Amino acid sequence: MSDIAAIVAEIAAEMREATERGQVADYIPPLACISPDRFGMAVVTAQGEVFTAGDAEEPFSIQSISKVFSLTLALGAVGDALWRRVGREPSGSAFNSIVQLESEHGIPRNPFINAGAIVVADVLLSGHEPREAIGSILHFVRALAGDESVIIDERVANAERETGFRNFALANYMRAFGNIRHPVERTLGVYFHQCALAMSCRQLAMAGRFLMHDGRNPATGLSVVSPRRARRINALMMLCGHYDNSGEFAFRTGLAGKSGVGGGILAVAPGIASIAVWSPGLNDKGNSQLGALALERLTQRTGWSVFQPRPVA
Ligand code: GLU
């Protein structure tokens, strides 16, 4: 067994025994009913090897991890003009916070808080029907993962809409500033469906490959985004991917990472690996408790880090 296979298996075994597993998100029934005992992990290396352990093949609700894919698509659609409508600073606030929007005139701090992702969804809606925008996100994620079986869970999307009062508030507030250009129900229809993407750790780690390969999908050899853009998406993930817990995540793992309230984390070690972990119990900031711990142990045992010195070419 290779070192990485042994490390991944060892971490999964340790996580099975963990007692402090956090609280499962309970704002919608499809998430509230998931057992906190679940844990999965998948590592795809730059050489294309795949290592999995635990519940790595079980689809879960990727929630805010979808913000990485929608941002990538929106940058492809409108390029750097996106940055006139969304900032690039860590918010230091909760994922669904509204407080900064008033003083910052309806421009969200970054694309990974809810307000920012709702603006990104609004950008993807331009010139399209909501179902077309949703279809293009699904198609994109399937192509990145190299897996046509990825689906959107309609039960989750409906539950998001029924309980999404804060997201409606955020969207309406930004519409008042002119930063949402479509009726909020239509923009949020796109946002709620992207949050409802269901993927396994294996599928998610595969979908993240372009971020470890400087923007290139290794399966097709085609460029998904330019190297500069891939590096910038990684930078945003590291600085903003865990809301007001982003500093703590970067400190503990040294990786770019994006979490979701479904308990998943997509993490990237550029040039080395794309990693997905899933454990539904969340810490008090809404990020996977064991997911972060597993990534911390993985980076300690492998030495992987964005800050790992590399030979100068
Ligand atoms: N659907 C969730 C919301 O919009 C996503 C939040 C998250 O995953 O952080 O509230």
py3Dmol code that shows the C-alpha trace and the ligand (Angstrom):
import py3Dmol

protein = """\
ATOM      1  CA  MET A   1       0.000   0.000   0.000  1.00  0.00           C
ATOM      2  CA  SER A   2       1.339   3.462  -0.871  1.00  0.00           C
ATOM      3  CA  ASP A   3       1.968   6.007   1.841  1.00  0.00           C
ATOM      4  CA  ILE A   4      -1.021   8.113   0.818  1.00  0.00           C
ATOM      5  CA  ALA A   5      -3.381   5.124   0.783  1.00  0.00           C
ATOM      6  CA  ALA A   6      -2.191   4.199   4.274  1.00  0.00           C
ATOM      7  CA  ILE A   7      -2.543   7.761   5.571  1.00  0.00           C
ATOM      8  CA  VAL A   8      -6.075   8.162   4.141  1.00  0.00           C
ATOM      9  CA  ALA A   9      -7.164   4.798   5.612  1.00  0.00           C
ATOM     10  CA  GLU A  10      -5.616   5.667   8.973  1.00  0.00           C
ATOM     11  CA  ILE A  11      -7.363   9.056   9.124  1.00  0.00           C
ATOM     12  CA  ALA A  12     -10.728   7.511   8.229  1.00  0.00           C
ATOM     13  CA  ALA A  13     -10.267   4.958  11.018  1.00  0.00           C
ATOM     14  CA  GLU A  14      -9.440   7.738  13.484  1.00  0.00           C
ATOM     15  CA  MET A  15     -12.482   9.749  12.400  1.00  0.00           C
ATOM     16  CA  ARG A  16     -14.739   6.738  12.953  1.00  0.00           C
ATOM     17  CA  GLU A  17     -13.708   6.793  16.619  1.00  0.00           C
ATOM     18  CA  ALA A  18     -13.998  10.588  17.090  1.00  0.00           C
ATOM     19  CA  THR A  19     -16.512  11.626  19.712  1.00  0.00           C
ATOM     20  CA  GLU A  20     -16.714  15.401  19.137  1.00  0.00           C
ATOM     21  CA  ARG A  21     -18.463  15.364  15.785  1.00  0.00           C
ATOM     22  CA  GLY A  22     -20.246  18.768  15.790  1.00  0.00           C
ATOM     23  CA  GLN A  23     -23.902  19.446  14.996  1.00  0.00           C
ATOM     24  CA  VAL A  24     -25.603  18.437  11.768  1.00  0.00           C
ATOM     25  CA  ALA A  25     -27.270  21.381   9.954  1.00  0.00           C
ATOM     26  CA  ASP A  26     -30.957  21.314  10.850  1.00  0.00           C
ATOM     27  CA  TYR A  27     -32.434  24.246   8.890  1.00  0.00           C
ATOM     28  CA  ILE A  28     -33.923  21.870   6.304  1.00  0.00           C
ATOM     29  CA  PRO A  29     -35.209  18.303   6.859  1.00  0.00           C
ATOM     30  CA  PRO A  30     -33.092  16.627   4.114  1.00  0.00           C
ATOM     31  CA  LEU A  31     -29.924  17.737   5.933  1.00  0.00           C
ATOM     32  CA  ALA A  32     -31.231  17.296   9.485  1.00  0.00           C
ATOM     33  CA  CYS A  33     -31.812  13.567   8.943  1.00  0.00           C
ATOM     34  CA  ILE A  34     -28.208  12.711   7.962  1.00  0.00           C
ATOM     35  CA  SER A  35     -26.296  10.715  10.576  1.00  0.00           C
ATOM     36  CA  PRO A  36     -23.295  12.495  12.158  1.00  0.00           C
ATOM     37  CA  ASP A  37     -21.489   9.149  12.029  1.00  0.00           C
ATOM     38  CA  ARG A  38     -20.757   9.510   8.338  1.00  0.00           C
ATOM     39  CA  PHE A  39     -17.224  10.263   7.187  1.00  0.00           C
ATOM     40  CA  GLY A  40     -15.709  10.061   3.731  1.00  0.00           C
ATOM     41  CA  MET A  41     -12.482  11.178   2.133  1.00  0.00           C
ATOM     42  CA  ALA A  42     -11.084  11.161  -1.407  1.00  0.00           C
ATOM     43  CA  VAL A  43      -7.651  12.285  -2.569  1.00  0.00           C
ATOM     44  CA  VAL A  44      -6.813  12.684  -6.260  1.00  0.00           C
ATOM     45  CA  THR A  45      -3.123  13.295  -6.841  1.00  0.00           C
ATOM     46  CA  ALA A  46      -1.499  15.300  -9.624  1.00  0.00           C
ATOM     47  CA  GLN A  47      -0.396  11.955 -11.091  1.00  0.00           C
ATOM     48  CA  GLY A  48      -4.053  10.917 -11.337  1.00  0.00           C
ATOM     49  CA  GLU A  49      -4.094   8.346  -8.557  1.00  0.00           C
ATOM     50  CA  VAL A  50      -7.287   8.229  -6.486  1.00  0.00           C
ATOM     51  CA  PHE A  51      -7.353   7.211  -2.827  1.00  0.00           C
ATOM     52  CA  THR A  52     -10.639   6.898  -0.954  1.00  0.00           C
ATOM     53  CA  ALA A  53     -11.798   5.842   2.483  1.00  0.00           C
ATOM     54  CA  GLY A  54     -15.020   5.632   4.486  1.00  0.00           C
ATOM     55  CA  ASP A  55     -18.197   6.936   2.827  1.00  0.00           C
ATOM     56  CA  ALA A  56     -16.303   8.400  -0.126  1.00  0.00           C
ATOM     57  CA  GLU A  57     -18.796   7.115  -2.704  1.00  0.00           C
ATOM     58  CA  GLU A  58     -21.905   8.422  -0.929  1.00  0.00           C
ATOM     59  CA  PRO A  59     -23.442  11.565  -2.491  1.00  0.00           C
ATOM     60  CA  PHE A  60     -24.091  14.428  -0.056  1.00  0.00           C
ATOM     61  CA  SER A  61     -25.383  17.973  -0.432  1.00  0.00           C
ATOM     62  CA  ILE A  62     -22.388  20.073  -1.481  1.00  0.00           C
ATOM     63  CA  GLN A  63     -24.154  23.351  -0.603  1.00  0.00           C
ATOM     64  CA  SER A  64     -21.684  26.248  -0.613  1.00  0.00           C
ATOM     65  CA  ILE A  65     -18.893  24.261  -2.240  1.00  0.00           C
ATOM     66  CA  SER A  66     -20.930  24.888  -5.413  1.00  0.00           C
ATOM     67  CA  LYS A  67     -19.870  28.546  -5.112  1.00  0.00           C
ATOM     68  CA  VAL A  68     -16.435  27.564  -6.445  1.00  0.00           C
ATOM     69  CA  PHE A  69     -17.961  26.127  -9.626  1.00  0.00           C
ATOM     70  CA  SER A  70     -20.448  28.948 -10.178  1.00  0.00           C
ATOM     71  CA  LEU A  71     -17.681  31.527  -9.689  1.00  0.00           C
ATOM     72  CA  THR A  72     -15.518  29.721 -12.243  1.00  0.00           C
ATOM     73  CA  LEU A  73     -18.389  29.722 -14.751  1.00  0.00           C
ATOM     74  CA  ALA A  74     -19.254  33.375 -14.134  1.00  0.00           C
ATOM     75  CA  LEU A  75     -15.627  34.436 -14.632  1.00  0.00           C
ATOM     76  CA  GLY A  76     -15.706  32.548 -17.918  1.00  0.00           C
ATOM     77  CA  ALA A  77     -18.902  34.374 -18.893  1.00  0.00           C
ATOM     78  CA  VAL A  78     -18.072  37.974 -17.964  1.00  0.00           C
ATOM     79  CA  GLY A  79     -14.371  37.920 -17.063  1.00  0.00           C
ATOM     80  CA  ASP A  80     -12.947  40.462 -14.666  1.00  0.00           C
ATOM     81  CA  ALA A  81     -16.066  42.639 -15.027  1.00  0.00           C
ATOM     82  CA  LEU A  82     -17.461  40.373 -12.300  1.00  0.00           C
ATOM     83  CA  TRP A  83     -15.286  42.209  -9.779  1.00  0.00           C
ATOM     84  CA  ARG A  84     -17.333  45.374 -10.254  1.00  0.00           C
ATOM     85  CA  ARG A  85     -20.234  43.560  -8.579  1.00  0.00           C
ATOM     86  CA  VAL A  86     -18.465  41.355  -6.002  1.00  0.00           C
ATOM     87  CA  GLY A  87     -15.438  42.049  -3.814  1.00  0.00           C
ATOM     88  CA  ARG A  88     -12.430  39.901  -2.996  1.00  0.00           C
ATOM     89  CA  GLU A  89     -11.958  40.486   0.704  1.00  0.00           C
ATOM     90  CA  PRO A  90     -12.595  38.052   3.548  1.00  0.00           C
ATOM     91  CA  SER A  91     -15.777  39.092   5.311  1.00  0.00           C
ATOM     92  CA  GLY A  92     -14.973  38.015   8.859  1.00  0.00           C
ATOM     93  CA  SER A  93     -18.745  37.467   9.105  1.00  0.00           C
ATOM     94  CA  ALA A  94     -21.119  34.541   9.023  1.00  0.00           C
ATOM     95  CA  PHE A  95     -22.005  32.959   5.671  1.00  0.00           C
ATOM     96  CA  ASN A  96     -25.442  34.553   5.590  1.00  0.00           C
ATOM     97  CA  SER A  97     -24.634  37.921   7.160  1.00  0.00           C
ATOM     98  CA  ILE A  98     -26.353  41.053   5.867  1.00  0.00           C
ATOM     99  CA  VAL A  99     -24.559  43.672   8.003  1.00  0.00           C
ATOM    100  CA  GLN A 100     -21.780  44.728   5.612  1.00  0.00           C
ATOM    101  CA  LEU A 101     -24.110  45.162   2.648  1.00  0.00           C
ATOM    102  CA  GLU A 102     -25.522  48.482   3.797  1.00  0.00           C
ATOM    103  CA  SER A 103     -22.247  50.316   4.335  1.00  0.00           C
ATOM    104  CA  GLU A 104     -20.739  48.692   1.227  1.00  0.00           C
ATOM    105  CA  HIS A 105     -23.650  49.702  -1.045  1.00  0.00           C
ATOM    106  CA  GLY A 106     -24.903  46.254  -1.931  1.00  0.00           C
ATOM    107  CA  ILE A 107     -21.505  44.942  -3.130  1.00  0.00           C
ATOM    108  CA  PRO A 108     -20.813  41.681  -1.261  1.00  0.00           C
ATOM    109  CA  ARG A 109     -17.345  41.219   0.204  1.00  0.00           C
ATOM    110  CA  ASN A 110     -16.547  38.062  -1.772  1.00  0.00           C
ATOM    111  CA  PRO A 111     -18.156  35.399  -4.002  1.00  0.00           C
ATOM    112  CA  PHE A 112     -18.131  32.736  -1.288  1.00  0.00           C
ATOM    113  CA  ILE A 113     -20.497  34.324   1.227  1.00  0.00           C
ATOM    114  CA  ASN A 114     -24.179  33.871   0.370  1.00  0.00           C
ATOM    115  CA  ALA A 115     -24.649  37.461  -0.829  1.00  0.00           C
ATOM    116  CA  GLY A 116     -21.690  37.141  -3.206  1.00  0.00           C
ATOM    117  CA  ALA A 117     -22.809  33.779  -4.548  1.00  0.00           C
ATOM    118  CA  ILE A 118     -26.302  35.176  -5.165  1.00  0.00           C
ATOM    119  CA  VAL A 119     -24.759  37.949  -7.306  1.00  0.00           C
ATOM    120  CA  VAL A 120     -22.756  35.281  -9.167  1.00  0.00           C
ATOM    121  CA  ALA A 121     -25.998  33.332  -9.767  1.00  0.00           C
ATOM    122  CA  ASP A 122     -27.560  36.548 -11.098  1.00  0.00           C
ATOM    123  CA  VAL A 123     -24.635  36.914 -13.527  1.00  0.00           C
ATOM    124  CA  LEU A 124     -25.116  33.325 -14.742  1.00  0.00           C
ATOM    125  CA  LEU A 125     -28.802  34.046 -15.323  1.00  0.00           C
ATOM    126  CA  SER A 126     -28.126  36.884 -17.785  1.00  0.00           C
ATOM    127  CA  GLY A 127     -29.726  36.096 -21.127  1.00  0.00           C
ATOM    128  CA  HIS A 128     -31.040  32.738 -19.896  1.00  0.00           C
ATOM    129  CA  GLU A 129     -33.999  31.109 -18.255  1.00  0.00           C
ATOM    130  CA  PRO A 130     -33.292  29.830 -14.713  1.00  0.00           C
ATOM    131  CA  ARG A 131     -33.491  26.209 -15.912  1.00  0.00           C
ATOM    132  CA  GLU A 132     -30.856  26.925 -18.561  1.00  0.00           C
ATOM    133  CA  ALA A 133     -28.509  28.512 -16.017  1.00  0.00           C
ATOM    134  CA  ILE A 134     -29.069  25.587 -13.647  1.00  0.00           C
ATOM    135  CA  GLY A 135     -28.479  23.168 -16.509  1.00  0.00           C
ATOM    136  CA  SER A 136     -25.213  24.859 -17.435  1.00  0.00           C
ATOM    137  CA  ILE A 137     -23.945  24.606 -13.841  1.00  0.00           C
ATOM    138  CA  LEU A 138     -24.858  20.905 -13.697  1.00  0.00           C
ATOM    139  CA  HIS A 139     -23.300  20.250 -17.093  1.00  0.00           C
ATOM    140  CA  PHE A 140     -20.100  22.064 -16.046  1.00  0.00           C
ATOM    141  CA  VAL A 141     -19.753  20.153 -12.778  1.00  0.00           C
ATOM    142  CA  ARG A 142     -20.367  16.820 -14.539  1.00  0.00           C
ATOM    143  CA  ALA A 143     -17.687  17.658 -17.101  1.00  0.00           C
ATOM    144  CA  LEU A 144     -15.189  18.651 -14.399  1.00  0.00           C
ATOM    145  CA  ALA A 145     -15.884  15.486 -12.418  1.00  0.00           C
ATOM    146  CA  GLY A 146     -15.901  13.360 -15.595  1.00  0.00           C
ATOM    147  CA  ASP A 147     -19.102  11.831 -14.256  1.00  0.00           C
ATOM    148  CA  GLU A 148     -22.571  12.176 -15.796  1.00  0.00           C
ATOM    149  CA  SER A 149     -24.255  10.705 -12.726  1.00  0.00           C
ATOM    150  CA  VAL A 150     -23.951  13.920 -10.665  1.00  0.00           C
ATOM    151  CA  ILE A 151     -27.461  15.226  -9.928  1.00  0.00           C
ATOM    152  CA  ILE A 152     -29.293  18.106  -8.286  1.00  0.00           C
ATOM    153  CA  ASP A 153     -31.484  16.960  -5.397  1.00  0.00           C
ATOM    154  CA  GLU A 154     -34.848  18.655  -5.983  1.00  0.00           C
ATOM    155  CA  ARG A 155     -35.974  17.962  -2.411  1.00  0.00           C
ATOM    156  CA  VAL A 156     -33.054  19.996  -1.117  1.00  0.00           C
ATOM    157  CA  ALA A 157     -33.645  22.796  -3.656  1.00  0.00           C
ATOM    158  CA  ASN A 158     -37.326  23.024  -2.635  1.00  0.00           C
ATOM    159  CA  ALA A 159     -36.493  23.001   1.062  1.00  0.00           C
ATOM    160  CA  GLU A 160     -33.917  25.772   0.500  1.00  0.00           C
ATOM    161  CA  ARG A 161     -36.592  27.897  -1.154  1.00  0.00           C
ATOM    162  CA  GLU A 162     -39.177  27.249   1.564  1.00  0.00           C
ATOM    163  CA  THR A 163     -36.792  28.242   4.354  1.00  0.00           C
ATOM    164  CA  GLY A 164     -34.589  30.743   2.521  1.00  0.00           C
ATOM    165  CA  PHE A 165     -35.892  33.902   4.192  1.00  0.00           C
ATOM    166  CA  ARG A 166     -32.438  35.335   4.795  1.00  0.00           C
ATOM    167  CA  ASN A 167     -31.342  34.626   1.240  1.00  0.00           C
ATOM    168  CA  PHE A 168     -34.490  36.381  -0.026  1.00  0.00           C
ATOM    169  CA  ALA A 169     -33.623  39.292   2.271  1.00  0.00           C
ATOM    170  CA  LEU A 170     -30.053  39.445   0.948  1.00  0.00           C
ATOM    171  CA  ALA A 171     -31.202  39.275  -2.677  1.00  0.00           C
ATOM    172  CA  ASN A 172     -33.921  41.905  -2.216  1.00  0.00           C
ATOM    173  CA  TYR A 173     -31.504  44.191  -0.422  1.00  0.00           C
ATOM    174  CA  MET A 174     -28.941  43.933  -3.217  1.00  0.00           C
ATOM    175  CA  ARG A 175     -31.706  44.414  -5.808  1.00  0.00           C
ATOM    176  CA  ALA A 176     -32.456  47.731  -4.106  1.00  0.00           C
ATOM    177  CA  PHE A 177     -28.842  48.734  -4.868  1.00  0.00           C
ATOM    178  CA  GLY A 178     -29.165  47.510  -8.466  1.00  0.00           C
ATOM    179  CA  ASN A 179     -26.689  44.675  -7.902  1.00  0.00           C
ATOM    180  CA  ILE A 180     -29.310  41.980  -8.583  1.00  0.00           C
ATOM    181  CA  ARG A 181     -30.653  42.467 -12.097  1.00  0.00           C
ATOM    182  CA  HIS A 182     -33.356  39.790 -12.276  1.00  0.00           C
ATOM    183  CA  PRO A 183     -36.457  39.119 -10.182  1.00  0.00           C
ATOM    184  CA  VAL A 184     -35.137  37.655  -6.942  1.00  0.00           C
ATOM    185  CA  GLU A 185     -37.201  34.440  -7.264  1.00  0.00           C
ATOM    186  CA  ARG A 186     -35.424  33.681 -10.541  1.00  0.00           C
ATOM    187  CA  THR A 187     -31.927  34.456  -9.259  1.00  0.00           C
ATOM    188  CA  LEU A 188     -32.531  32.478  -6.083  1.00  0.00           C
ATOM    189  CA  GLY A 189     -33.950  29.602  -8.129  1.00  0.00           C
ATOM    190  CA  VAL A 190     -30.482  29.268  -9.649  1.00  0.00           C
ATOM    191  CA  TYR A 191     -28.730  29.688  -6.284  1.00  0.00           C
ATOM    192  CA  PHE A 192     -30.924  27.158  -4.438  1.00  0.00           C
ATOM    193  CA  HIS A 193     -30.426  24.558  -7.166  1.00  0.00           C
ATOM    194  CA  GLN A 194     -26.638  24.918  -7.214  1.00  0.00           C
ATOM    195  CA  CYS A 195     -26.622  24.473  -3.420  1.00  0.00           C
ATOM    196  CA  ALA A 196     -28.612  21.251  -3.946  1.00  0.00           C
ATOM    197  CA  LEU A 197     -25.949  19.564  -6.097  1.00  0.00           C
ATOM    198  CA  ALA A 198     -25.368  16.104  -4.630  1.00  0.00           C
ATOM    199  CA  MET A 199     -21.864  14.694  -5.044  1.00  0.00           C
ATOM    200  CA  SER A 200     -19.657  12.100  -3.431  1.00  0.00           C
ATOM    201  CA  CYS A 201     -16.164  12.859  -2.125  1.00  0.00           C
ATOM    202  CA  ARG A 202     -14.736  11.060  -5.145  1.00  0.00           C
ATOM    203  CA  GLN A 203     -16.788  13.149  -7.589  1.00  0.00           C
ATOM    204  CA  LEU A 204     -15.943  16.372  -5.774  1.00  0.00           C
ATOM    205  CA  ALA A 205     -12.200  15.691  -5.611  1.00  0.00           C
ATOM    206  CA  MET A 206     -12.299  14.858  -9.339  1.00  0.00           C
ATOM    207  CA  ALA A 207     -14.186  18.089 -10.067  1.00  0.00           C
ATOM    208  CA  GLY A 208     -11.484  20.032  -8.193  1.00  0.00           C
ATOM    209  CA  ARG A 209      -8.645  18.709 -10.366  1.00  0.00           C
ATOM    210  CA  PHE A 210      -8.479  21.790 -12.561  1.00  0.00           C
ATOM    211  CA  LEU A 211      -7.593  23.858  -9.500  1.00  0.00           C
ATOM    212  CA  MET A 212      -4.502  21.750  -8.748  1.00  0.00           C
ATOM    213  CA  HIS A 213      -3.498  21.749 -12.433  1.00  0.00           C
ATOM    214  CA  ASP A 214      -3.307  25.503 -12.990  1.00  0.00           C
ATOM    215  CA  GLY A 215      -6.734  25.601 -14.636  1.00  0.00           C
ATOM    216  CA  ARG A 216      -6.423  22.543 -16.888  1.00  0.00           C
ATOM    217  CA  ASN A 217      -8.696  19.503 -16.784  1.00  0.00           C
ATOM    218  CA  PRO A 218      -6.196  16.624 -16.898  1.00  0.00           C
ATOM    219  CA  ALA A 219      -8.808  14.248 -18.341  1.00  0.00           C
ATOM    220  CA  THR A 220      -9.291  16.298 -21.495  1.00  0.00           C
ATOM    221  CA  GLY A 221      -6.092  18.343 -21.508  1.00  0.00           C
ATOM    222  CA  LEU A 222      -8.318  21.372 -22.087  1.00  0.00           C
ATOM    223  CA  SER A 223      -8.045  24.588 -20.193  1.00  0.00           C
ATOM    224  CA  VAL A 224     -11.045  25.287 -17.935  1.00  0.00           C
ATOM    225  CA  VAL A 225      -9.620  28.653 -16.898  1.00  0.00           C
ATOM    226  CA  SER A 226      -6.262  30.354 -17.381  1.00  0.00           C
ATOM    227  CA  PRO A 227      -3.478  29.575 -14.873  1.00  0.00           C
ATOM    228  CA  ARG A 228      -3.792  33.073 -13.452  1.00  0.00           C
ATOM    229  CA  ARG A 229      -7.513  32.656 -12.891  1.00  0.00           C
ATOM    230  CA  ALA A 230      -7.078  29.221 -11.294  1.00  0.00           C
ATOM    231  CA  ARG A 231      -4.505  30.689  -8.900  1.00  0.00           C
ATOM    232  CA  ARG A 232      -6.866  33.509  -8.023  1.00  0.00           C
ATOM    233  CA  ILE A 233      -9.754  31.131  -7.342  1.00  0.00           C
ATOM    234  CA  ASN A 234      -7.444  29.157  -5.039  1.00  0.00           C
ATOM    235  CA  ALA A 235      -6.410  32.381  -3.301  1.00  0.00           C
ATOM    236  CA  LEU A 236     -10.059  33.299  -2.720  1.00  0.00           C
ATOM    237  CA  MET A 237     -10.802  29.811  -1.403  1.00  0.00           C
ATOM    238  CA  MET A 238      -7.988  30.096   1.076  1.00  0.00           C
ATOM    239  CA  LEU A 239      -8.956  33.576   2.261  1.00  0.00           C
ATOM    240  CA  CYS A 240     -12.748  33.348   2.125  1.00  0.00           C
ATOM    241  CA  GLY A 241     -13.724  29.677   1.790  1.00  0.00           C
ATOM    242  CA  HIS A 242     -14.674  29.076   5.417  1.00  0.00           C
ATOM    243  CA  TYR A 243     -16.482  32.336   6.264  1.00  0.00           C
ATOM    244  CA  ASP A 244     -15.371  33.714   9.637  1.00  0.00           C
ATOM    245  CA  ASN A 245     -13.377  30.520  10.183  1.00  0.00           C
ATOM    246  CA  SER A 246     -11.170  30.980   7.098  1.00  0.00           C
ATOM    247  CA  GLY A 247      -8.080  32.079   9.014  1.00  0.00           C
ATOM    248  CA  GLU A 248      -8.379  29.100  11.329  1.00  0.00           C
ATOM    249  CA  PHE A 249      -8.733  26.667   8.403  1.00  0.00           C
ATOM    250  CA  ALA A 250      -5.707  28.145   6.581  1.00  0.00           C
ATOM    251  CA  PHE A 251      -3.699  28.104   9.814  1.00  0.00           C
ATOM    252  CA  ARG A 252      -4.502  24.462  10.486  1.00  0.00           C
ATOM    253  CA  THR A 253      -4.186  23.036   6.957  1.00  0.00           C
ATOM    254  CA  GLY A 254      -2.225  25.468   4.768  1.00  0.00           C
ATOM    255  CA  LEU A 255      -4.576  24.600   1.893  1.00  0.00           C
ATOM    256  CA  ALA A 256      -7.117  26.400  -0.268  1.00  0.00           C
ATOM    257  CA  GLY A 257     -10.507  25.105   0.850  1.00  0.00           C
ATOM    258  CA  LYS A 258     -14.224  25.654   0.459  1.00  0.00           C
ATOM    259  CA  SER A 259     -16.757  24.280   2.897  1.00  0.00           C
ATOM    260  CA  GLY A 260     -20.511  23.753   2.757  1.00  0.00           C
ATOM    261  CA  VAL A 261     -23.137  23.293   5.469  1.00  0.00           C
ATOM    262  CA  GLY A 262     -23.746  19.769   4.170  1.00  0.00           C
ATOM    263  CA  GLY A 263     -20.432  18.950   5.902  1.00  0.00           C
ATOM    264  CA  GLY A 264     -18.233  18.763   2.824  1.00  0.00           C
ATOM    265  CA  ILE A 265     -14.907  20.509   2.185  1.00  0.00           C
ATOM    266  CA  LEU A 266     -13.078  20.706  -1.146  1.00  0.00           C
ATOM    267  CA  ALA A 267      -9.384  21.419  -0.565  1.00  0.00           C
ATOM    268  CA  VAL A 268      -6.610  22.025  -3.071  1.00  0.00           C
ATOM    269  CA  ALA A 269      -2.859  21.637  -2.775  1.00  0.00           C
ATOM    270  CA  PRO A 270      -1.794  23.140  -6.137  1.00  0.00           C
ATOM    271  CA  GLY A 271       0.444  20.815  -8.132  1.00  0.00           C
ATOM    272  CA  ILE A 272      -0.079  18.057  -5.565  1.00  0.00           C
ATOM    273  CA  ALA A 273      -3.672  17.007  -4.903  1.00  0.00           C
ATOM    274  CA  SER A 274      -7.388  17.744  -4.955  1.00  0.00           C
ATOM    275  CA  ILE A 275      -9.064  16.486  -1.797  1.00  0.00           C
ATOM    276  CA  ALA A 276     -12.672  16.145  -0.670  1.00  0.00           C
ATOM    277  CA  VAL A 277     -13.834  15.251   2.811  1.00  0.00           C
ATOM    278  CA  TRP A 278     -17.323  14.863   4.187  1.00  0.00           C
ATOM    279  CA  SER A 279     -18.602  14.639   7.722  1.00  0.00           C
ATOM    280  CA  PRO A 280     -21.993  16.271   8.353  1.00  0.00           C
ATOM    281  CA  GLY A 281     -21.382  17.517  11.918  1.00  0.00           C
ATOM    282  CA  LEU A 282     -20.510  21.229  11.859  1.00  0.00           C
ATOM    283  CA  ASN A 283     -18.564  23.467  14.218  1.00  0.00           C
ATOM    284  CA  ASP A 284     -20.096  26.689  15.551  1.00  0.00           C
ATOM    285  CA  LYS A 285     -19.102  28.547  12.350  1.00  0.00           C
ATOM    286  CA  GLY A 286     -20.939  26.105  10.076  1.00  0.00           C
ATOM    287  CA  ASN A 287     -17.897  24.181   8.828  1.00  0.00           C
ATOM    288  CA  SER A 288     -17.345  20.436   9.032  1.00  0.00           C
ATOM    289  CA  GLN A 289     -15.781  19.613  12.384  1.00  0.00           C
ATOM    290  CA  LEU A 290     -14.152  16.320  11.388  1.00  0.00           C
ATOM    291  CA  GLY A 291     -13.570  17.411   7.805  1.00  0.00           C
ATOM    292  CA  ALA A 292     -11.188  20.126   8.967  1.00  0.00           C
ATOM    293  CA  LEU A 293      -9.558  17.774  11.484  1.00  0.00           C
ATOM    294  CA  ALA A 294      -9.043  15.129   8.792  1.00  0.00           C
ATOM    295  CA  LEU A 295      -7.445  17.679   6.462  1.00  0.00           C
ATOM    296  CA  GLU A 296      -5.238  18.958   9.254  1.00  0.00           C
ATOM    297  CA  ARG A 297      -3.978  15.421   9.895  1.00  0.00           C
ATOM    298  CA  LEU A 298      -3.535  14.739   6.180  1.00  0.00           C
ATOM    299  CA  THR A 299      -1.375  17.833   5.740  1.00  0.00           C
ATOM    300  CA  GLN A 300       0.638  17.073   8.878  1.00  0.00           C
ATOM    301  CA  ARG A 301       1.356  13.539   7.711  1.00  0.00           C
ATOM    302  CA  THR A 302       2.085  14.338   4.057  1.00  0.00           C
ATOM    303  CA  GLY A 303       3.702  17.762   4.488  1.00  0.00           C
ATOM    304  CA  TRP A 304       1.346  19.185   1.834  1.00  0.00           C
ATOM    305  CA  SER A 305       0.839  22.932   2.008  1.00  0.00           C
ATOM    306  CA  VAL A 306       0.386  25.874  -0.311  1.00  0.00           C
ATOM    307  CA  PHE A 307       3.400  27.289   1.527  1.00  0.00           C
ATOM    308  CA  GLN A 308       5.637  24.266   1.056  1.00  0.00           C
ATOM    309  CA  PRO A 309       8.855  25.599  -0.506  1.00  0.00           C
ATOM    310  CA  ARG A 310       9.405  24.272  -4.055  1.00  0.00           C
ATOM    311  CA  PRO A 311      12.608  24.322  -6.045  1.00  0.00           C
ATOM    312  CA  VAL A 312      12.930  27.467  -8.154  1.00  0.00           C
ATOM    313  CA  ALA A 313      12.899  26.426 -11.818  1.00  0.00           C
TER     314      ALA A 313
END
"""
ligand_1 = """\
10
LIG
N -27.888 26.706 1.251
C -27.134 27.342 2.292
C -27.618 28.759 2.431
O -27.703 29.441 1.456
C -25.675 27.276 1.958
C -24.806 27.735 3.061
C -23.482 27.012 3.168
O -23.302 25.909 2.685
O -22.603 27.605 3.788
O -27.938 29.189 3.495
"""
view = py3Dmol.view(width=600, height=400)
view.addModel(protein, "pdb")
view.setStyle({"model": 0}, {"cartoon": {"style": "trace"}})
view.addModel(ligand_1, "xyz")
view.setStyle({"model": 1}, {"stick": {}})
view.zoomTo()
view.show()
